[in-house]
Amino acid sequence: WTGVNWGRMEPNDVAYVGGAEGRMEMYLFVSQLGRFNDVSGLAARASIIEWDSAADCNGNGVLDTCDIASGLESDRNGNRIPDSCEAITVPGDVATIQGAIDLVADGGVVLVSPGTYNESLFFTEDGRDLVLASTGGAAATTIDGSGINLSVIEVSGRQTFRTQIEGFTITGGDTGSASVPGLPAFCGGGLLVISSDPQITDCVFDGNGSTFGGNAYILDSAGEIRNTSFVNGFAQSDGGNLMLFRTSSVVAECAFDGGVAVNDGGGLKV
């Protein structure tokens, strides 16, 4: 115990009842009012519990922090508020994923229900960080960029490590987007990351294509890609499944299968 207004000669770890004094009580008698004493867990004591309804946002009778600690609720952005109380849901609140991204506040959460969404997503240029996650995992939730002729997901607004993308299958991107505006070099059919540091977890990039980085192209990034599969990507030049350029990104616990590049790195080019 540290930093506590202890009573005189306390704590002393001397138990009149039971074993070691590993708990704490507050004195209520006048001479030491408000001071603390150590006490054993077997000692009979009255308890006072203060309940703040504002700390139970979902109204289930369990404090938010206890909901999170027990695993009953998720807290993907780490702000100690259950995702169910603050997330923008798709399609519940907003019909499209991009619509939710445009609305969410900095540090907010977008939760996407299972289904297939024919969209191309762009994380805003104002640098807002957000968590984009599916509720059913990659096997049940697909972002399909077919017919749009852009990267299925582009993160290029200088987002930080607080931006997370979790639990999607990304497919249908057959062009990519320009990594440098005005130059005819298209990159990242499934994912394009430029000067941003997102975390990508539990995703599948399947069958996307571009000139560089068929399934994904990462430029000037210190983000992380974990537990993610890159399959059947095609690059007209380099990096069929994944290309990393001028980056210190971490890529860990990932699978590369069936990637093809006309030049170098069918699976991965660094």
Secondary structure by P-SEA (a helix, b strand, c coil): ccccccccccccccccccccccbbbbbcccccccbbbbbcccbbbbbbbbbbcccccccccccaaaaaaaccccccccccccccccccccccccccaaaaaacccccbbbbbcccccbbbbbccccbbbbbbbbccccccccccccccccccccccccccccbbbcbbbbccccccccccccccccccccbbbccbbbbbccccccccccccccccccccccbbbccbbbcbbbbccccccccccccccccccccccbbbbccccccccc
